[in-house]
Amino acid sequence: MTTSTACLHVDKTLGGFDSRRRSVFYGIASRPASVSFDCRRRRNLEIKAAGSTYGNYFRVTTFGESHGGGVGCVIDGCPPRLTLSEADIQEELDRRRPGQSRITTPRKETDTCKIYSGVSEGLTTGSPIMVSVPNTDQRGGDYKEMSTAYRPSHADATYDFKYGIRSVQGGGRSSARETIGRVAAGAVAKKILKKFAGTEILAYVSQVYKVVLPEGLVDHETLTLDQIESNIVRCPDPEYAEKMIAAIDTVRVRGDSVGGVVTCIVRGAPRGLGSPVFDKLEAELAKGILSLPASKGFEFGSGFAGTFLMGSEHNDEFYTDDSGRIRTRTNRSGGIQGGISNGEVIYMRAAFKPTSTIGRKQNTVTRDKLDMELIARGRHDPCVVPRAVPMVEAQVALVL
């Protein structure tokens, strides 16, 4: 126990209290020191809000709230003389913006970005890069009932429990609108990875509700961005894309929602990324992916399915290819072994829950602990995974 939570009494004739170290020290005496704790005096617990900055060498801080003036990011650690324009970032933001199809939220935002610093005459200067996107289609009145009532499975309650205050309109920092900053920063990270390592990151929807894209149907060696962007659900297989769209349409008209899975691959990742033991690459990727809104699960390589195999079936055997490079014949390891990338394609899957804000009646309680029924208003995605695709790509880029 420290002096921040209790009153400490020390017999000063025998020793004393070092306030700098917050510990008791004793002098030489013929009898032991007397130490007692008075627990009647307590200080109020102070909560430090943190967690909006990610990274070490390439550091990103996101800012803004769903119904505030705007959102964005500050990027620190970008190397100088990298070609960068607002158009480079806008291309990625357009993939995640709301209102892009009938299966996304109808909120209309252009998400037009502006670079305020860190770029001069089309080249990065090495100083912090600030990117901002204004909010232009807020409807705070839609959240009147939710100012006192907690949406089931939403962050409303936990933000209130922790901080005693929350941004009611749009969910504040718990809104997926926060990811604009990540996607903007991810666009820069993608350019760095491509330029210096030839690394390419692609993600696509592999499951919506009970419509599951069969394993192996998509060739990760030849997959292209055009295939992914060929339909509104971002599934590279046309047949399964139509099934997924139909599944979303079915719940959308009912005011309900469904979840799904996003698969992400990394091609051309250099060997040696990741460090034992607490900084393993898959651990870093898991942390990044699970920090995304609505994420509920992460697996890489064979994942949980690998538990159904024996070692003789699961092991990736090594061989030397025609160029003299050591490779693996299979890739159940997902491009990572022992927490370190091995040069093969890295692939992972992220599970996203059904959107918690739905237009159907649900039982909940108010801040005053009164029971009530809530029908949430507002504009929300019936399924988050189509727009989660660029978010996943960006977060993986930030990790790498």
C-alpha positions in Angstrom: 0.0 0.0 0.0 1.4 3.5 -0.8 0.8 6.8 0.8 -1.6 7.8 -2.0 -4.2 5.5 -0.5 -3.4 5.5 3.2 -1.9 7.7 5.9 1.5 6.4 7.1 2.8 7.0 10.6 6.5 6.3 11.5 8.3 6.6 14.8 10.7 9.4 13.8 13.1 8.7 16.6 14.0 5.5 14.9 13.7 6.3 11.2 11.7 8.2 8.8 9.7 8.4 5.6 11.4 9.2 2.3 8.7 11.1 0.4 10.6 10.9 -2.8 10.7 7.1 -2.8 7.5 6.5 -0.9 9.1 4.0 1.3 10.0 3.6 5.0 13.7 3.6 6.0 15.0 2.7 9.4 17.8 4.1 11.6 19.9 2.0 14.0 18.0 1.5 17.2 17.6 -0.9 20.1 13.9 -1.5 19.3 12.0 -2.0 16.1 10.3 1.0 14.4 6.6 1.4 14.8 4.6 1.6 11.6 0.8 1.9 11.3 -1.7 2.6 8.6 -4.8 4.8 8.9 -7.2 3.7 6.2 -9.9 6.1 7.2 -8.3 8.9 5.0 -8.7 8.1 1.3 -8.1 10.1 -1.8 -10.5 10.0 -4.7 -9.2 7.8 -7.5 -8.0 9.9 -10.4 -8.4 8.4 -13.9 -5.8 9.3 -16.5 -7.3 9.2 -20.0 -4.8 7.7 -22.5 -4.5 5.3 -25.4 -4.8 7.6 -28.4 -1.2 7.2 -29.5 0.3 4.1 -31.1 3.8 3.1 -32.3 7.4 3.6 -31.4 9.5 4.8 -34.3 6.4 5.6 -36.5 4.0 7.2 -33.9 0.4 8.1 -34.6 -2.0 10.0 -32.4 -5.6 10.1 -33.5 -8.0 12.9 -32.4 -11.6 14.0 -32.7 -15.0 12.6 -32.1 -17.9 11.5 -34.3 -20.0 14.6 -33.8 -17.3 17.1 -33.0 -15.7 19.6 -35.3 -13.6 17.0 -37.0 -11.2 14.1 -36.7 -7.7 13.3 -37.8 -4.2 12.3 -36.8 -0.7 13.5 -36.1 2.1 11.3 -37.5 5.6 11.5 -36.0 8.5 9.6 -37.3 7.8 9.7 -41.1 11.1 9.8 -43.0 11.9 12.9 -45.1 11.7 13.1 -48.9 8.8 10.7 -49.2 6.4 11.7 -52.0 3.0 12.5 -50.3 -0.1 14.4 -51.3 -3.6 14.7 -50.0 -4.8 12.6 -52.9 -2.7 9.7 -51.6 -4.5 9.8 -48.3 -7.9 10.6 -49.9 -7.9 7.4 -51.9 -7.8 5.3 -48.7 -10.3 7.5 -46.9 -12.8 7.2 -49.8 -12.8 3.4 -49.2 -13.9 3.8 -45.6 -16.2 6.8 -45.8 -19.9 6.4 -44.9 -22.8 6.5 -47.4 -20.9 4.7 -50.1 -23.6 2.1 -50.7 -27.0 0.8 -49.5 -25.3 -1.7 -47.1 -23.4 1.0 -45.2 -24.5 3.8 -42.9 -26.5 6.5 -44.8 -24.5 9.3 -43.1 -23.2 11.6 -45.9 -19.6 12.7 -45.4 -17.1 13.4 -48.1 -14.3 12.9 -45.5 -12.1 15.4 -47.5 -8.7 15.5 -45.8 -6.2 18.4 -45.5 -2.5 18.1 -44.7 -1.6 21.0 -42.3 2.1 20.2 -41.7 5.0 18.0 -42.4 4.8 18.2 -46.2 6.5 20.8 -48.4 6.2 20.9 -52.2 4.9 17.3 -52.3 7.7 15.8 -50.1 7.6 14.9 -46.4 10.0 17.0 -44.3 10.6 14.6 -41.5 8.6 16.7 -39.1 5.2 15.8 -37.7 2.4 15.4 -40.3 -1.0 16.6 -39.2 -4.0 15.4 -41.2 -7.5 16.7 -40.5 -11.0 15.8 -41.8 -14.1 18.0 -40.9 -17.4 16.5 -39.8 -20.2 18.0 -41.9 -23.3 15.8 -41.4 -23.8 15.6 -37.7 -27.2 15.0 -36.2 -26.8 15.3 -32.5 -30.6 15.2 -31.9 -30.7 11.6 -32.9 -29.0 10.7 -29.6 -31.4 12.4 -27.2 -32.7 9.2 -25.6 -29.2 7.8 -25.5 -28.0 10.7 -23.3 -29.5 8.8 -20.3 -30.0 5.3 -21.6 -27.2 2.8 -22.3 -27.2 1.1 -25.7 -26.8 -2.7 -25.1 -23.3 -4.0 -25.9 -22.1 -0.4 -26.7 -19.3 1.5 -25.0 -21.8 4.0 -23.5 -21.9 2.2 -20.1 -18.2 1.5 -19.7 -17.1 5.0 -20.7 -19.6 6.3 -18.0 -18.4 3.8 -15.4 -14.7 4.7 -16.0 -14.8 8.5 -16.6 -18.1 9.6 -15.3 -18.7 11.5 -18.5 -19.0 10.6 -22.2 -19.7 12.2 -25.5 -23.3 11.1 -26.2 -23.6 12.3 -29.8 -22.2 9.6 -32.1 -20.4 7.7 -29.3 -17.4 10.0 -29.2 -14.1 8.2 -29.3 -15.8 4.8 -29.4 -17.3 5.6 -32.8 -15.7 4.0 -35.9 -15.3 7.6 -37.1 -12.1 7.6 -35.0 -10.5 5.3 -37.5 -10.3 8.1 -40.1 -7.0 9.0 -38.3 -5.8 5.5 -38.5 -6.6 5.1 -42.2 -4.9 8.4 -43.0 -1.8 7.4 -41.1 -2.0 3.9 -42.6 -1.9 5.4 -46.1 1.4 7.0 -45.2 2.7 3.7 -43.7 1.7 1.8 -46.8 3.7 4.1 -49.0 6.8 3.7 -46.7 6.4 -0.1 -46.7 6.0 -0.2 -50.5 9.0 2.1 -51.2 11.5 0.6 -48.8 10.5 -3.1 -48.6 8.1 -3.7 -51.5 5.5 -4.8 -49.0 1.8 -4.9 -50.1 -1.2 -5.2 -47.7 -4.6 -6.3 -48.9 -7.8 -7.2 -47.0 -11.2 -8.5 -48.0 -14.5 -9.7 -46.6 -14.4 -13.5 -46.1 -17.6 -13.9 -44.0 -20.9 -12.0 -43.5 -23.2 -13.6 -40.9 -23.5 -17.3 -42.0 -22.2 -16.8 -45.5 -18.6 -18.0 -45.3 -16.1 -17.8 -48.2 -14.6 -21.3 -48.5 -10.9 -21.6 -47.6 -8.6 -21.6 -50.6 -11.1 -20.0 -53.0 -9.1 -16.8 -53.1 -5.5 -17.1 -54.4 -3.4 -14.9 -52.1 -0.5 -14.9 -54.5 -2.5 -13.2 -57.3 -5.2 -11.3 -55.4 -5.6 -7.7 -56.6 -7.2 -4.6 -55.2 -9.4 -4.4 -58.2 -10.9 -7.8 -57.4 -11.6 -6.7 -53.9 -13.2 -3.3 -54.9 -15.3 -4.9 -57.7 -18.4 -5.0 -55.5 -19.9 -3.1 -52.5 -19.2 -5.8 -49.9 -15.5 -6.1 -50.9 -15.5 -9.9 -51.4 -13.2 -10.9 -54.3 -15.5 -13.8 -55.3 -18.5 -12.5 -57.2 -20.8 -15.4 -56.3 -20.2 -15.2 -52.6 -20.3 -11.4 -52.7 -23.9 -11.5 -53.9 -24.8 -13.9 -51.1 -23.2 -11.6 -48.5 -25.0 -8.5 -49.9 -28.3 -10.4 -49.7 -27.6 -11.3 -46.1 -27.0 -7.7 -45.2 -30.0 -6.4 -47.1 -32.2 -8.9 -45.2 -31.3 -7.5 -41.8 -31.0 -3.9 -42.9 -34.7 -3.6 -43.7 -35.6 -5.1 -40.3 -33.5 -2.5 -38.4 -31.1 -5.2 -37.3 -27.4 -5.9 -37.9 -24.9 -8.8 -38.6 -21.2 -9.3 -38.1 -18.5 -10.9 -40.2 -14.8 -11.6 -40.8 -12.1 -9.7 -42.6 -9.1 -11.6 -44.0 -5.9 -9.6 -44.4 -2.7 -10.7 -46.3 0.8 -9.1 -46.3 2.9 -9.9 -49.4 6.6 -9.1 -49.6 7.1 -8.7 -45.9 10.8 -8.9 -45.0 12.1 -11.7 -42.8 12.9 -10.9 -39.2 9.9 -8.7 -38.2 8.9 -9.3 -34.6 11.0 -10.0 -31.5 10.7 -12.7 -28.8 9.1 -12.9 -26.4 6.6 -10.2 -25.6 7.0 -8.4 -28.9 6.2 -11.2 -31.2 4.8 -10.1 -34.5 1.5 -11.9 -34.2 1.0 -10.4 -30.7 1.6 -6.9 -32.0 -0.8 -7.5 -34.9 -3.4 -8.9 -32.5 -3.2 -5.8 -30.3 -3.6 -3.5 -33.3 -6.5 -5.4 -34.8 -8.3 -5.8 -31.6 -8.1 -2.1 -30.9 -10.4 -1.5 -33.9 -14.1 -0.7 -33.0 -16.4 -3.8 -33.0 -13.5 -6.2 -33.3 -14.1 -9.4 -31.3 -11.5 -12.0 -32.5 -8.1 -12.4 -34.2 -6.4 -15.4 -35.6 -3.5 -15.9 -38.0 -2.3 -18.8 -40.1 -4.3 -22.0 -39.4 -5.7 -20.3 -36.3 -8.2 -22.3 -34.3 -8.7 -24.7 -37.1 -5.2 -25.9 -36.6 -6.2 -27.5 -33.4 -8.0 -30.2 -35.4 -4.7 -31.3 -37.1 -1.8 -33.4 -35.9 1.7 -32.1 -36.0 2.5 -34.2 -39.1 -0.4 -32.6 -40.9 0.2 -29.1 -39.6 3.9 -28.6 -40.0 5.2 -26.5 -42.9 8.0 -28.4 -44.5 11.0 -26.5 -45.7 12.6 -26.6 -49.1 15.0 -24.6 -51.3 13.5 -23.0 -54.3 15.1 -22.5 -57.7 16.7 -19.2 -56.7 18.3 -20.8 -53.6 15.9 -19.3 -51.1 14.6 -21.3 -48.2 10.8 -21.5 -48.4 7.9 -23.5 -46.9 5.8 -25.8 -49.0 2.7 -24.9 -47.1 1.9 -21.9 -45.0 -0.2 -22.9 -42.0 2.1 -20.8 -39.9 0.7 -17.7 -41.6 4.1 -16.3 -42.5 5.1 -16.1 -38.8 7.1 -18.7 -36.8 8.3 -18.1 -33.2 6.9 -14.6 -33.4 9.2 -13.7 -36.3 8.2 -13.3 -40.0 9.7 -16.0 -42.3 9.2 -14.3 -45.6 6.1 -16.1 -46.7 2.7 -14.4 -47.1 1.4 -13.2 -43.7 -2.3 -13.8 -43.4 -4.7 -13.2 -40.6 -8.5 -12.9 -39.9 -10.4 -10.4 -37.8 -13.9 -11.0 -36.5 -16.3 -8.1 -36.1 -19.5 -8.2 -34.1 -22.9 -7.1 -35.3 -23.3 -3.3 -35.0 -24.6 -2.7 -31.4 -26.8 0.3 -32.3 -29.9 -1.1 -34.0 -33.4 0.2 -34.8 -35.2 -2.6 -32.8 -36.6 -2.4 -29.3 -34.2 -3.5 -26.6 -34.3 -3.6 -22.8 -31.7 -1.4 -21.0 -31.3 0.9 -18.0 -30.7 4.6 -17.6 -27.8 6.3 -15.7 -30.3 6.5 -12.8 -30.7 2.7 -12.9 -34.2 2.8 -14.2 -35.4 0.0 -16.5 -36.6 1.2 -19.9 -37.0 0.1 -23.5 -34.8 1.7 -26.2 -35.2 2.0 -29.9 -31.9 3.6 -31.1 -32.1 6.3 -33.7 -29.3 7.6 -35.8 -27.5 6.3 -38.9 -25.5 3.1 -38.5 -24.0 0.3 -40.6 -26.1 -2.8 -40.8 -22.7 -4.6 -41.1 -19.4 -3.1 -40.4 -17.1 -5.4 -42.3 -17.3 -3.8 -45.8 -15.9 -0.5 -44.4 -13.6 -2.4 -41.9 -11.5 -3.6 -44.9 -9.4 -0.4 -45.2 -9.3 0.0 -41.5 -7.7 -3.5 -41.1 -5.2 -2.8 -43.9 -4.3 0.5 -42.2 -3.8 -1.0 -38.8 -1.6 -3.8 -40.1 0.5 -1.2 -41.9 0.9 0.8 -38.7 2.1 -2.3 -36.9 4.6 -3.3 -39.5 
